[in-house]
């Protein structure tokens, strides 16, 4: 299954935040944000921190779909 973080990027736009703001506020690494930008899997801990900052649930920021292979 492929992961997509399009929902997250929309939330950031709605909140007038950029990725660097989220990275700093959530305390996640630049590497995590880069992986998310490439729709790669990241740790559940990173997702939890991001959701805490954005006051949302994991399914509000990501979704799974069929692999595009």
Phi and psi in radians as a Rosetta constraint file:
Dihedral C 1 N 2 CA 2 C 2 CIRCULARHARMONIC -1.639 0.35
Dihedral N 2 CA 2 C 2 N 3 CIRCULARHARMONIC 2.561 0.35
Dihedral C 2 N 3 CA 3 C 3 CIRCULARHARMONIC -1.832 0.35
Dihedral N 3 CA 3 C 3 N 4 CIRCULARHARMONIC 2.570 0.35
Dihedral C 3 N 4 CA 4 C 4 CIRCULARHARMONIC -2.338 0.35
Dihedral N 4 CA 4 C 4 N 5 CIRCULARHARMONIC 2.369 0.35
Dihedral C 4 N 5 CA 5 C 5 CIRCULARHARMONIC -1.911 0.35
Dihedral N 5 CA 5 C 5 N 6 CIRCULARHARMONIC 0.366 0.35
Dihedral C 5 N 6 CA 6 C 6 CIRCULARHARMONIC -0.968 0.35
Dihedral N 6 CA 6 C 6 N 7 CIRCULARHARMONIC -0.651 0.35
Dihedral C 6 N 7 CA 7 C 7 CIRCULARHARMONIC -1.057 0.35
Dihedral N 7 CA 7 C 7 N 8 CIRCULARHARMONIC -0.695 0.35
Dihedral C 7 N 8 CA 8 C 8 CIRCULARHARMONIC -1.081 0.35
Dihedral N 8 CA 8 C 8 N 9 CIRCULARHARMONIC -0.806 0.35
Dihedral C 8 N 9 CA 9 C 9 CIRCULARHARMONIC -1.114 0.35
Dihedral N 9 CA 9 C 9 N 10 CIRCULARHARMONIC -0.603 0.35
Dihedral C 9 N 10 CA 10 C 10 CIRCULARHARMONIC -1.161 0.35
Dihedral N 10 CA 10 C 10 N 11 CIRCULARHARMONIC -0.716 0.35
Dihedral C 10 N 11 CA 11 C 11 CIRCULARHARMONIC -1.080 0.35
Dihedral N 11 CA 11 C 11 N 12 CIRCULARHARMONIC -0.753 0.35
Dihedral C 11 N 12 CA 12 C 12 CIRCULARHARMONIC -1.064 0.35
Dihedral N 12 CA 12 C 12 N 13 CIRCULARHARMONIC -0.723 0.35
Dihedral C 12 N 13 CA 13 C 13 CIRCULARHARMONIC -1.081 0.35
Dihedral N 13 CA 13 C 13 N 14 CIRCULARHARMONIC -0.783 0.35
Dihedral C 13 N 14 CA 14 C 14 CIRCULARHARMONIC -1.079 0.35
Dihedral N 14 CA 14 C 14 N 15 CIRCULARHARMONIC -0.597 0.35
Dihedral C 14 N 15 CA 15 C 15 CIRCULARHARMONIC -1.601 0.35
Dihedral N 15 CA 15 C 15 N 16 CIRCULARHARMONIC 0.078 0.35
Dihedral C 15 N 16 CA 16 C 16 CIRCULARHARMONIC 0.941 0.35
Dihedral N 16 CA 16 C 16 N 17 CIRCULARHARMONIC 0.782 0.35
Dihedral C 16 N 17 CA 17 C 17 CIRCULARHARMONIC -2.006 0.35
Dihedral N 17 CA 17 C 17 N 18 CIRCULARHARMONIC 2.662 0.35
Dihedral C 17 N 18 CA 18 C 18 CIRCULARHARMONIC -1.921 0.35
Dihedral N 18 CA 18 C 18 N 19 CIRCULARHARMONIC 3.042 0.35
Dihedral C 18 N 19 CA 19 C 19 CIRCULARHARMONIC -1.093 0.35
Dihedral N 19 CA 19 C 19 N 20 CIRCULARHARMONIC -0.630 0.35
Dihedral C 19 N 20 CA 20 C 20 CIRCULARHARMONIC -1.134 0.35
Dihedral N 20 CA 20 C 20 N 21 CIRCULARHARMONIC -0.701 0.35
Dihedral C 20 N 21 CA 21 C 21 CIRCULARHARMONIC -1.043 0.35
Dihedral N 21 CA 21 C 21 N 22 CIRCULARHARMONIC -0.831 0.35
Dihedral C 21 N 22 CA 22 C 22 CIRCULARHARMONIC -1.103 0.35
Dihedral N 22 CA 22 C 22 N 23 CIRCULARHARMONIC -0.762 0.35
Dihedral C 22 N 23 CA 23 C 23 CIRCULARHARMONIC -0.966 0.35
Dihedral N 23 CA 23 C 23 N 24 CIRCULARHARMONIC -0.820 0.35
Dihedral C 23 N 24 CA 24 C 24 CIRCULARHARMONIC -1.207 0.35
Dihedral N 24 CA 24 C 24 N 25 CIRCULARHARMONIC -0.840 0.35
Dihedral C 24 N 25 CA 25 C 25 CIRCULARHARMONIC -1.160 0.35
Dihedral N 25 CA 25 C 25 N 26 CIRCULARHARMONIC -0.649 0.35
Dihedral C 25 N 26 CA 26 C 26 CIRCULARHARMONIC -1.465 0.35
Dihedral N 26 CA 26 C 26 N 27 CIRCULARHARMONIC -0.280 0.35
Dihedral C 26 N 27 CA 27 C 27 CIRCULARHARMONIC 1.225 0.35
Dihedral N 27 CA 27 C 27 N 28 CIRCULARHARMONIC 0.621 0.35
Dihedral C 27 N 28 CA 28 C 28 CIRCULARHARMONIC -1.858 0.35
Dihedral N 28 CA 28 C 28 N 29 CIRCULARHARMONIC 2.756 0.35
Dihedral C 28 N 29 CA 29 C 29 CIRCULARHARMONIC -1.349 0.35
Dihedral N 29 CA 29 C 29 N 30 CIRCULARHARMONIC 2.815 0.35
Dihedral C 29 N 30 CA 30 C 30 CIRCULARHARMONIC -1.076 0.35
Dihedral N 30 CA 30 C 30 N 31 CIRCULARHARMONIC -0.607 0.35
Dihedral C 30 N 31 CA 31 C 31 CIRCULARHARMONIC -1.035 0.35
Dihedral N 31 CA 31 C 31 N 32 CIRCULARHARMONIC -0.752 0.35
Dihedral C 31 N 32 CA 32 C 32 CIRCULARHARMONIC -1.052 0.35
Dihedral N 32 CA 32 C 32 N 33 CIRCULARHARMONIC -0.800 0.35
Dihedral C 32 N 33 CA 33 C 33 CIRCULARHARMONIC -1.133 0.35
Dihedral N 33 CA 33 C 33 N 34 CIRCULARHARMONIC -0.654 0.35
Dihedral C 33 N 34 CA 34 C 34 CIRCULARHARMONIC -1.121 0.35
Dihedral N 34 CA 34 C 34 N 35 CIRCULARHARMONIC -0.769 0.35
Dihedral C 34 N 35 CA 35 C 35 CIRCULARHARMONIC -1.078 0.35
Dihedral N 35 CA 35 C 35 N 36 CIRCULARHARMONIC -0.731 0.35
Dihedral C 35 N 36 CA 36 C 36 CIRCULARHARMONIC -1.137 0.35
Dihedral N 36 CA 36 C 36 N 37 CIRCULARHARMONIC -0.641 0.35
Dihedral C 36 N 37 CA 37 C 37 CIRCULARHARMONIC -1.100 0.35
Dihedral N 37 CA 37 C 37 N 38 CIRCULARHARMONIC -0.404 0.35
Dihedral C 37 N 38 CA 38 C 38 CIRCULARHARMONIC -1.737 0.35
Dihedral N 38 CA 38 C 38 N 39 CIRCULARHARMONIC 0.184 0.35
Dihedral C 38 N 39 CA 39 C 39 CIRCULARHARMONIC 0.963 0.35
Dihedral N 39 CA 39 C 39 N 40 CIRCULARHARMONIC 0.763 0.35
Dihedral C 39 N 40 CA 40 C 40 CIRCULARHARMONIC -1.764 0.35
Dihedral N 40 CA 40 C 40 N 41 CIRCULARHARMONIC 2.756 0.35
Dihedral C 40 N 41 CA 41 C 41 CIRCULARHARMONIC -1.169 0.35
Dihedral N 41 CA 41 C 41 N 42 CIRCULARHARMONIC 2.485 0.35
Dihedral C 41 N 42 CA 42 C 42 CIRCULARHARMONIC -2.267 0.35
Dihedral N 42 CA 42 C 42 N 43 CIRCULARHARMONIC 2.961 0.35
Dihedral C 42 N 43 CA 43 C 43 CIRCULARHARMONIC -1.185 0.35
Dihedral N 43 CA 43 C 43 N 44 CIRCULARHARMONIC 2.672 0.35
Dihedral C 43 N 44 CA 44 C 44 CIRCULARHARMONIC -1.147 0.35
Dihedral N 44 CA 44 C 44 N 45 CIRCULARHARMONIC -0.502 0.35
Dihedral C 44 N 45 CA 45 C 45 CIRCULARHARMONIC -1.105 0.35
Dihedral N 45 CA 45 C 45 N 46 CIRCULARHARMONIC -0.766 0.35
Dihedral C 45 N 46 CA 46 C 46 CIRCULARHARMONIC -1.101 0.35
Dihedral N 46 CA 46 C 46 N 47 CIRCULARHARMONIC -0.751 0.35
Dihedral C 46 N 47 CA 47 C 47 CIRCULARHARMONIC -1.102 0.35
Dihedral N 47 CA 47 C 47 N 48 CIRCULARHARMONIC -0.701 0.35
Dihedral C 47 N 48 CA 48 C 48 CIRCULARHARMONIC -1.099 0.35
Dihedral N 48 CA 48 C 48 N 49 CIRCULARHARMONIC -0.752 0.35
Dihedral C 48 N 49 CA 49 C 49 CIRCULARHARMONIC -1.105 0.35
Dihedral N 49 CA 49 C 49 N 50 CIRCULARHARMONIC -0.737 0.35
Dihedral C 49 N 50 CA 50 C 50 CIRCULARHARMONIC -1.116 0.35
Dihedral N 50 CA 50 C 50 N 51 CIRCULARHARMONIC -0.775 0.35
Dihedral C 50 N 51 CA 51 C 51 CIRCULARHARMONIC -1.110 0.35
Dihedral N 51 CA 51 C 51 N 52 CIRCULARHARMONIC -0.622 0.35
Dihedral C 51 N 52 CA 52 C 52 CIRCULARHARMONIC -1.104 0.35
Dihedral N 52 CA 52 C 52 N 53 CIRCULARHARMONIC -0.738 0.35
Dihedral C 52 N 53 CA 53 C 53 CIRCULARHARMONIC -1.170 0.35
Dihedral N 53 CA 53 C 53 N 54 CIRCULARHARMONIC -0.730 0.35
Dihedral C 53 N 54 CA 54 C 54 CIRCULARHARMONIC -1.528 0.35
Dihedral N 54 CA 54 C 54 N 55 CIRCULARHARMONIC -0.076 0.35
Dihedral C 54 N 55 CA 55 C 55 CIRCULARHARMONIC 0.944 0.35
Dihedral N 55 CA 55 C 55 N 56 CIRCULARHARMONIC 1.001 0.35
Dihedral C 55 N 56 CA 56 C 56 CIRCULARHARMONIC -2.527 0.35
Dihedral N 56 CA 56 C 56 N 57 CIRCULARHARMONIC 3.141 0.35
Dihedral C 56 N 57 CA 57 C 57 CIRCULARHARMONIC -1.806 0.35
Dihedral N 57 CA 57 C 57 N 58 CIRCULARHARMONIC 2.819 0.35
Dihedral C 57 N 58 CA 58 C 58 CIRCULARHARMONIC -1.007 0.35
Dihedral N 58 CA 58 C 58 N 59 CIRCULARHARMONIC -0.703 0.35
Dihedral C 58 N 59 CA 59 C 59 CIRCULARHARMONIC -1.252 0.35
Dihedral N 59 CA 59 C 59 N 60 CIRCULARHARMONIC -0.115 0.35
Dihedral C 59 N 60 CA 60 C 60 CIRCULARHARMONIC -1.408 0.35
Dihedral N 60 CA 60 C 60 N 61 CIRCULARHARMONIC -0.338 0.35
Dihedral C 60 N 61 CA 61 C 61 CIRCULARHARMONIC -1.995 0.35
Dihedral N 61 CA 61 C 61 N 62 CIRCULARHARMONIC -0.189 0.35
Dihedral C 61 N 62 CA 62 C 62 CIRCULARHARMONIC -2.588 0.35
Dihedral N 62 CA 62 C 62 N 63 CIRCULARHARMONIC 2.827 0.35
Dihedral C 62 N 63 CA 63 C 63 CIRCULARHARMONIC -2.600 0.35
Dihedral N 63 CA 63 C 63 N 64 CIRCULARHARMONIC 2.708 0.35
Dihedral C 63 N 64 CA 64 C 64 CIRCULARHARMONIC -1.869 0.35
Dihedral N 64 CA 64 C 64 N 65 CIRCULARHARMONIC 2.565 0.35
Dihedral C 64 N 65 CA 65 C 65 CIRCULARHARMONIC -2.580 0.35
Dihedral N 65 CA 65 C 65 N 66 CIRCULARHARMONIC 3.126 0.35
Dihedral C 65 N 66 CA 66 C 66 CIRCULARHARMONIC -1.143 0.35
Dihedral N 66 CA 66 C 66 N 67 CIRCULARHARMONIC 2.594 0.35
Dihedral C 66 N 67 CA 67 C 67 CIRCULARHARMONIC -1.073 0.35
Dihedral N 67 CA 67 C 67 N 68 CIRCULARHARMONIC 2.580 0.35
Dihedral C 67 N 68 CA 68 C 68 CIRCULARHARMONIC -1.707 0.35
Dihedral N 68 CA 68 C 68 N 69 CIRCULARHARMONIC 0.356 0.35
